[in-house]
Amino acid sequence: MGLAMDSTNCTFCSVAPDDAWMSTNLVIAIPHPDPVGPCHLMVGPRRHVPAFYDLDLQEQRQLWDALADLRLRISATIVVSGFDAGFVDAPCGQEGAFHTFIHLVPRMNGHRSALPSGPEWVDLG
């Protein structure tokens, strides 16, 4: 039996497309409410799921494509030396109320911001 998904108060499920940097039928990208630097975004699936690997392959691919597109858009606007991506899945016991997402954090002048603990971070170059 699957977990009940509670999207009632979910940031990703309730965001208006006009408030998003990117909005497709599978992916949404929104500004982080407490950014560690300029253009810190949260990129998540439209479907309310607790973990990245709960997404089907099309959704995972669309997230990667969105990250690539957002990196280009940000790089065209500000000078960046690279990007960090942080994968966030549901903490144990909070699976039904949680919506997986990816932090996208640009690095400026080769300096890394103090990245939040918890996510699994990847250097996107």
N, CA and C atoms as an extended XYZ file, in Angstrom:
375
Properties=species:S:1:pos:R:3:atomname:S:1:resname:S:1:resid:I:1 pbc="F F F"
N         0.853       -1.193        0.000 N   MET     1
C         0.000        0.000        0.000 CA  MET     1
C         0.887        1.241        0.000 C   MET     1
N         0.602        2.227       -0.857 N   GLY     2
C         1.389        3.457       -0.926 CA  GLY     2
C         1.013        4.426        0.177 C   GLY     2
N         1.892        5.395        0.376 N   LEU     3
C         1.645        6.426        1.378 CA  LEU     3
C         0.658        7.447        0.834 C   LEU     3
N        -0.163        7.975        1.702 N   ALA     4
C        -1.087        9.031        1.305 CA  ALA     4
C        -0.285       10.303        1.060 C   ALA     4
N        -0.554       10.979       -0.028 N   MET     5
C         0.161       12.199       -0.360 CA  MET     5
C        -0.669       13.398        0.068 C   MET     5
N        -0.084       14.235        0.925 N   ASP     6
C        -0.773       15.420        1.404 CA  ASP     6
C        -0.171       16.643        0.728 C   ASP     6
N        -0.819       17.120       -0.313 N   SER     7
C        -0.315       18.276       -1.038 CA  SER     7
C        -1.073       19.550       -0.674 C   SER     7
N        -1.894       19.491        0.353 N   THR     8
C        -2.737       20.621        0.734 CA  THR     8
C        -1.936       21.892        0.986 C   THR     8
N        -0.866       21.816        1.757 N   ASN     9
C        -0.067       22.990        2.100 CA  ASN     9
C         1.304       22.958        1.440 C   ASN     9
N         1.426       22.282        0.336 N   CYS    10
C         2.712       22.106       -0.339 CA  CYS    10
C         3.072       23.350       -1.159 C   CYS    10
N         4.279       23.855       -0.940 N   THR    11
C         4.757       25.027       -1.673 CA  THR    11
C         4.734       24.798       -3.172 C   THR    11
N         5.188       23.635       -3.623 N   PHE    12
C         5.270       23.359       -5.057 CA  PHE    12
C         3.894       23.139       -5.678 C   PHE    12
N         3.004       22.496       -4.944 N   CYS    13
C         1.671       22.196       -5.480 CA  CYS    13
C         0.769       23.420       -5.524 C   CYS    13
N         1.050       24.414       -4.693 N   SER    14
C         0.160       25.567       -4.604 CA  SER    14
C         0.709       26.827       -5.276 C   SER    14
N         1.916       26.782       -5.818 N   VAL    15
C         2.496       27.982       -6.418 CA  VAL    15
C         1.779       28.335       -7.724 C   VAL    15
N         1.573       29.618       -7.909 N   ALA    16
C         0.976       30.112       -9.154 CA  ALA    16
C         2.059       30.147      -10.230 C   ALA    16
N         1.738       29.751      -11.454 N   PRO    17
C         2.740       29.772      -12.533 CA  PRO    17
C         3.417       31.133      -12.704 C   PRO    17
N         2.707       32.217      -12.435 N   ASP    18
C         3.296       33.558      -12.565 CA  ASP    18
C         4.395       33.813      -11.532 C   ASP    18
N         4.409       33.058      -10.437 N   ASP    19
C         5.416       33.225       -9.394 CA  ASP    19
C         6.636       32.339       -9.620 C   ASP    19
N         6.630       31.579      -10.692 N   ALA    20
C         7.704       30.623      -10.961 CA  ALA    20
C         8.690       31.163      -11.992 C   ALA    20
N         9.937       30.738      -11.883 N   TRP    21
C        10.936       31.023      -12.908 CA  TRP    21
C        10.651       30.182      -14.141 C   TRP    21
N        10.152       28.971      -13.902 N   MET    22
C         9.837       28.042      -14.974 CA  MET    22
C         8.640       27.223      -14.528 C   MET    22
N         7.730       27.001      -15.441 N   SER    23
C         6.569       26.184      -15.128 CA  SER    23
C         6.168       25.401      -16.367 C   SER    23
N         6.245       24.062      -16.272 N   THR    24
C         5.813       23.195      -17.368 CA  THR    24
C         4.776       22.234      -16.792 C   THR    24
N         4.326       21.314      -17.607 N   ASN    25
C         3.354       20.355      -17.089 CA  ASN    25
C         4.007       19.340      -16.148 C   ASN    25
N         5.363       19.232      -16.140 N   LEU    26
C         6.036       18.263      -15.273 CA  LEU    26
C         6.955       18.878      -14.229 C   LEU    26
N         7.393       20.129      -14.430 N   VAL    27
C         8.418       20.728      -13.566 CA  VAL    27
C         8.049       22.162      -13.218 C   VAL    27
N         8.438       22.569      -11.997 N   ILE    28
C         8.295       23.969      -11.598 CA  ILE    28
C         9.568       24.402      -10.885 C   ILE    28
N        10.017       25.622      -11.158 N   ALA    29
C        11.192       26.195      -10.503 CA  ALA    29
C        10.783       27.500       -9.852 C   ALA    29
N        11.057       27.614       -8.553 N   ILE    30
C        10.658       28.802       -7.798 CA  ILE    30
C        11.844       29.333       -7.004 C   ILE    30
N        11.833       30.643       -6.708 N   PRO    31
C        12.901       31.191       -5.880 CA  PRO    31
C        12.859       30.581       -4.480 C   PRO    31
N        14.037       30.338       -3.918 N   HIS    32
C        14.108       29.835       -2.544 CA  HIS    32
C        13.654       30.959       -1.608 C   HIS    32
N        12.831       30.666       -0.583 N   PRO    33
C        12.342       31.721        0.314 CA  PRO    33
C        13.434       32.327        1.199 C   PRO    33
N        14.538       31.606        1.403 N   ASP    34
C        15.660       32.094        2.212 CA  ASP    34
C        16.958       31.764        1.463 C   ASP    34
N        17.225       32.481        0.371 N   PRO    35
C        18.331       32.108       -0.510 CA  PRO    35
C        19.705       32.283        0.136 C   PRO    35
N        20.640       31.394       -0.248 N   VAL    36
C        22.022       31.519        0.228 CA  VAL    36
C        22.825       32.418       -0.699 C   VAL    36
N        22.241       32.810       -1.828 N   GLY    37
C        22.889       33.694       -2.780 CA  GLY    37
C        21.918       34.057       -3.882 C   GLY    37
N        22.375       34.924       -4.810 N   PRO    38
C        21.510       35.324       -5.928 CA  PRO    38
C        21.081       34.122       -6.768 C   PRO    38
N        19.858       34.134       -7.196 N   CYS    39
C        19.289       33.135       -8.105 CA  CYS    39
C        19.243       31.729       -7.512 C   CYS    39
N        19.183       31.604       -6.201 N   HIS    40
C        19.027       30.289       -5.550 CA  HIS    40
C        17.593       29.837       -5.810 C   HIS    40
N        17.461       28.731       -6.530 N   LEU    41
C        16.138       28.228       -6.915 CA  LEU    41
C        15.861       26.856       -6.309 C   LEU    41
N        14.586       26.534       -6.230 N   MET    42
C        14.127       25.199       -5.879 CA  MET    42
C        13.395       24.664       -7.104 C   MET    42
N        13.841       23.511       -7.595 N   VAL    43
C        13.282       22.927       -8.815 CA  VAL    43
C        12.654       21.595       -8.437 C   VAL    43
N        11.372       21.464       -8.703 N   GLY    44
C        10.679       20.250       -8.292 CA  GLY    44
C         9.708       19.750       -9.334 C   GLY    44
N         9.269       18.522       -9.175 N   PRO    45
C         8.266       17.987      -10.090 CA  PRO    45
C         6.899       18.595       -9.785 C   PRO    45
N         6.033       18.625      -10.769 N   ARG    46
C         4.653       19.073      -10.540 CA  ARG    46
C         3.892       18.056       -9.703 C   ARG    46
N         4.197       16.786       -9.929 N   ARG    47
C         3.521       15.724       -9.175 CA  ARG    47
C         4.081       15.673       -7.758 C   ARG    47
N         3.207       15.547       -6.800 N   HIS    48
C         3.588       15.522       -5.382 CA  HIS    48
C         4.119       14.137       -5.014 C   HIS    48
N         5.452       14.033       -4.928 N   VAL    49
C         6.095       12.780       -4.547 CA  VAL    49
C         7.178       13.080       -3.515 C   VAL    49
N         7.442       12.134       -2.598 N   PRO    50
C         8.386       12.395       -1.512 CA  PRO    50
C         9.855       12.239       -1.868 C   PRO    50
N        10.192       11.475       -2.900 N   ALA    51
C        11.596       11.203       -3.199 CA  ALA    51
C        11.852       11.229       -4.703 C   ALA    51
N        13.070       11.639       -5.064 N   PHE    52
C        13.458       11.747       -6.462 CA  PHE    52
C        13.216       10.444       -7.214 C   PHE    52
N        13.564        9.315       -6.609 N   TYR    53
C        13.422        8.042       -7.318 CA  TYR    53
C        11.989        7.501       -7.303 C   TYR    53
N        11.049        8.255       -6.724 N   ASP    54
C         9.631        7.936       -6.874 CA  ASP    54
C         9.082        8.511       -8.182 C   ASP    54
N         9.863        9.359       -8.835 N   LEU    55
C         9.462        9.946      -10.107 CA  LEU    55
C         9.677        8.943      -11.230 C   LEU    55
N         8.846        9.027      -12.264 N   ASP    56
C         9.099        8.164      -13.409 CA  ASP    56
C        10.253        8.761      -14.222 C   ASP    56
N        10.757        8.009      -15.181 N   LEU    57
C        11.935        8.435      -15.939 CA  LEU    57
C        11.703        9.730      -16.711 C   LEU    57
N        10.499        9.926      -17.235 N   GLN    58
C        10.197       11.166      -17.954 CA  GLN    58
C        10.297       12.370      -17.014 C   GLN    58
N         9.763       12.233      -15.802 N   GLU    59
C         9.834       13.334      -14.838 CA  GLU    59
C        11.281       13.614      -14.430 C   GLU    59
N        12.054       12.557      -14.190 N   GLN    60
C        13.460       12.754      -13.847 CA  GLN    60
C        14.199       13.461      -14.974 C   GLN    60
N        13.950       13.046      -16.195 N   ARG    61
C        14.600       13.661      -17.356 CA  ARG    61
C        14.214       15.134      -17.476 C   ARG    61
N        12.944       15.443      -17.267 N   GLN    62
C        12.490       16.829      -17.343 CA  GLN    62
C        13.134       17.698      -16.265 C   GLN    62
N        13.361       17.124      -15.076 N   LEU    63
C        14.065       17.869      -14.024 CA  LEU    63
C        15.490       18.182      -14.461 C   LEU    63
N        16.199       17.193      -15.017 N   TRP    64
C        17.562       17.429      -15.499 CA  TRP    64
C        17.561       18.472      -16.618 C   TRP    64
N        16.605       18.389      -17.535 N   ASP    65
C        16.507       19.370      -18.618 CA  ASP    65
C        16.233       20.773      -18.063 C   ASP    65
N        15.377       20.853      -17.056 N   ALA    66
C        15.074       22.146      -16.432 CA  ALA    66
C        16.324       22.725      -15.772 C   ALA    66
N        17.095       21.892      -15.081 N   LEU    67
C        18.339       22.367      -14.464 CA  LEU    67
C        19.289       22.915      -15.519 C   LEU    67
N        19.416       22.209      -16.639 N   ALA    68
C        20.295       22.665      -17.725 CA  ALA    68
C        19.819       24.008      -18.274 C   ALA    68
N        18.522       24.138      -18.514 N   ASP    69
C        17.961       25.383      -19.034 CA  ASP    69
C        18.142       26.526      -18.040 C   ASP    69
N        17.883       26.266      -16.774 N   LEU    70
C        18.018       27.313      -15.759 CA  LEU    70
C        19.467       27.755      -15.599 C   LEU    70
N        20.408       26.819      -15.697 N   ARG    71
C        21.827       27.184      -15.637 CA  ARG    71
C        22.174       28.152      -16.770 C   ARG    71
N        21.673       27.878      -17.969 N   LEU    72
C        21.930       28.774      -19.108 CA  LEU    72
C        21.298       30.138      -18.895 C   LEU    72
N        20.066       30.151      -18.434 N   ARG    73
C        19.360       31.425      -18.203 CA  ARG    73
C        20.068       32.267      -17.146 C   ARG    73
N        20.496       31.621      -16.055 N   ILE    74
C        21.183       32.358      -14.990 CA  ILE    74
C        22.537       32.851      -15.482 C   ILE    74
N        23.282       32.001      -16.185 N   SER    75
C        24.604       32.371      -16.700 CA  SER    75
C        24.527       33.521      -17.702 C   SER    75
N        23.413       33.661      -18.400 N   ALA    76
C        23.232       34.759      -19.347 CA  ALA    76
C        22.930       36.074      -18.632 C   ALA    76
N        22.556       35.986      -17.358 N   THR    77
C        22.153       37.159      -16.601 CA  THR    77
C        23.238       37.654      -15.653 C   THR    77
N        23.923       36.728      -14.988 N   ILE    78
C        24.969       37.085      -14.029 CA  ILE    78
C        26.207       36.227      -14.302 C   ILE    78
N        27.358       36.707      -13.859 N   VAL    79
C        28.601       35.962      -14.037 CA  VAL    79
C        28.688       34.905      -12.942 C   VAL    79
N        28.767       33.654      -13.366 N   VAL    80
C        28.878       32.542      -12.412 CA  VAL    80
C        30.093       31.694      -12.778 C   VAL    80
N        30.655       31.037      -11.759 N   SER    81
C        31.781       30.142      -12.020 CA  SER    81
C        31.363       28.685      -11.970 C   SER    81
N        30.141       28.436      -11.589 N   GLY    82
C        29.640       27.073      -11.524 CA  GLY    82
C        28.329       27.023      -10.771 C   GLY    82
N        27.831       25.814      -10.560 N   PHE    83
C        26.561       25.616       -9.877 CA  PHE    83
C        26.657       24.419       -8.943 C   PHE    83
N        25.938       24.492       -7.844 N   ASP    84
C        25.749       23.365       -6.947 CA  ASP    84
C        24.280       22.972       -6.993 C   ASP    84
N        24.030       21.673       -6.996 N   ALA    85
C        22.667       21.152       -6.950 CA  ALA    85
C        22.552       20.276       -5.708 C   ALA    85
N        21.491       20.487       -4.942 N   GLY    86
C        21.258       19.709       -3.729 CA  GLY    86
C        19.939       18.976       -3.814 C   GLY    86
N        20.003       17.647       -3.768 N   PHE    87
C        18.809       16.811       -3.866 CA  PHE    87
C        18.205       16.632       -2.478 C   PHE    87
N        16.897       16.921       -2.365 N   VAL    88
C        16.195       16.849       -1.089 CA  VAL    88
C        15.046       15.855       -1.205 C   VAL    88
N        15.105       14.819       -0.401 N   ASP    89
C        14.029       13.834       -0.321 CA  ASP    89
C        13.401       13.911        1.065 C   ASP    89
N        12.265       13.266        1.233 N   ALA    90
C        11.515       13.306        2.489 CA  ALA    90
C        12.329       12.751        3.652 C   ALA    90
N        12.353       13.475        4.770 N   PRO    91
C        12.928       12.899        5.984 CA  PRO    91
C        12.071       11.715        6.430 C   PRO    91
N        12.668       10.745        7.075 N   CYS    92
C        11.916        9.575        7.560 CA  CYS    92
C        10.710       10.015        8.364 C   CYS    92
N         9.578        9.403        8.079 N   GLY    93
C         8.345        9.694        8.804 CA  GLY    93
C         7.536       10.830        8.222 C   GLY    93
N         8.081       11.561        7.252 N   GLN    94
C         7.363       12.698        6.671 CA  GLN    94
C         7.057       12.493        5.192 C   GLN    94
N         7.110       11.252        4.730 N   GLU    95
C         6.987       10.962        3.310 CA  GLU    95
C         5.713       11.505        2.670 C   GLU    95
N         4.567       11.352        3.323 N   GLY    96
C         3.299       11.756        2.722 CA  GLY    96
C         3.127       13.247        2.587 C   GLY    96
N         3.733       14.010        3.480 N   ALA    97
C         3.562       15.458        3.477 CA  ALA    97
C         4.677       16.170        2.724 C   ALA    97
N         5.661       15.430        2.220 N   PHE    98
C         6.851       16.049        1.650 CA  PHE    98
C         6.845       15.988        0.128 C   PHE    98
N         7.450       16.988       -0.477 N   HIS    99
C         7.573       17.098       -1.925 CA  HIS    99
C         9.066       17.207       -2.249 C   HIS    99
N         9.607       16.223       -2.951 N   THR   100
C        11.024       16.256       -3.299 CA  THR   100
C        11.340       17.458       -4.183 C   THR   100
N        12.583       17.950       -4.079 N   PHE   101
C        13.012       19.044       -4.945 CA  PHE   101
C        14.530       19.080       -4.999 C   PHE   101
N        15.044       19.928       -5.873 N   ILE   102
C        16.478       20.114       -6.051 CA  ILE   102
C        16.796       21.593       -5.864 C   ILE   102
N        17.754       21.893       -4.973 N   HIS   103
C        18.286       23.253       -4.880 CA  HIS   103
C        19.179       23.483       -6.095 C   HIS   103
N        19.127       24.663       -6.676 N   LEU   104
C        20.092       25.077       -7.690 CA  LEU   104
C        20.716       26.374       -7.188 C   LEU   104
N        22.020       26.330       -6.906 N   VAL   105
C        22.719       27.469       -6.311 CA  VAL   105
C        23.902       27.853       -7.194 C   VAL   105
N        23.857       29.033       -7.814 N   PRO   106
C        25.008       29.495       -8.596 CA  PRO   106
C        26.173       29.856       -7.666 C   PRO   106
N        27.399       29.601       -8.163 N   ARG   107
C        28.609       30.039       -7.450 CA  ARG   107
C        29.116       31.301       -8.124 C   ARG   107
N        29.446       32.267       -7.317 N   MET   108
C        29.930       33.545       -7.823 CA  MET   108
C        31.441       33.645       -7.587 C   MET   108
N        32.182       34.055       -8.615 N   ASN   109
C        33.622       34.280       -8.507 CA  ASN   109
C        34.364       33.120       -7.865 C   ASN   109
N        33.908       31.896       -8.106 N   GLY   110
C        34.598       30.740       -7.563 CA  GLY   110
C        34.342       30.473       -6.098 C   GLY   110
N        33.543       31.294       -5.444 N   HIS   111
C        33.250       31.116       -4.025 CA  HIS   111
C        31.945       30.341       -3.865 C   HIS   111
N        31.951       29.414       -2.953 N   ARG   112
C        30.731       28.663       -2.664 CA  ARG   112
C        30.030       29.269       -1.459 C   ARG   112
N        28.734       29.391       -1.572 N   SER   113
C        27.920       29.850       -0.446 CA  SER   113
C        27.873       28.753        0.598 C   SER   113
N        27.513       29.110        1.813 N   ALA   114
C        27.302       28.114        2.865 CA  ALA   114
C        26.034       27.350        2.509 C   ALA   114
N        26.206       26.151        2.003 N   LEU   115
C        25.072       25.355        1.537 CA  LEU   115
C        24.358       24.712        2.719 C   LEU   115
N        23.030       24.629        2.657 N   PRO   116
C        22.267       24.009        3.747 CA  PRO   116
C        22.692       22.551        3.953 C   PRO   116
N        22.716       22.128        5.203 N   SER   117
C        23.017       20.717        5.468 CA  SER   117
C        21.758       19.903        5.224 C   SER   117
N        21.928       18.650        4.931 N   GLY   118
C        20.782       17.777        4.680 CA  GLY   118
C        20.703       17.296        3.252 C   GLY   118
N        20.657       18.215        2.268 N   PRO   119
C        20.603       17.750        0.889 CA  PRO   119
C        21.889       17.019        0.494 C   PRO   119
N        21.766       16.166       -0.524 N   GLU   120
C        22.924       15.521       -1.141 CA  GLU   120
C        23.396       16.465       -2.248 C   GLU   120
N        24.561       17.079       -2.070 N   TRP   121
C        25.045       18.114       -2.991 CA  TRP   121
C        25.910       17.524       -4.088 C   TRP   121
N        25.759       18.103       -5.285 N   VAL   122
C        26.518       17.726       -6.467 CA  VAL   122
C        27.043       19.003       -7.109 C   VAL   122
N        28.311       18.989       -7.523 N   ASP   123
C        28.894       20.117       -8.237 CA  ASP   123
C        28.557       19.960       -9.716 C   ASP   123
N        27.754       20.873      -10.257 N   LEU   124
C        27.358       20.809      -11.669 CA  LEU   124
C        28.353       21.516      -12.570 C   LEU   124
N        29.415       22.070      -11.987 N   GLY   125
C        30.435       22.756      -12.790 CA  GLY   125
C        30.044       24.163      -13.107 C   GLY   125
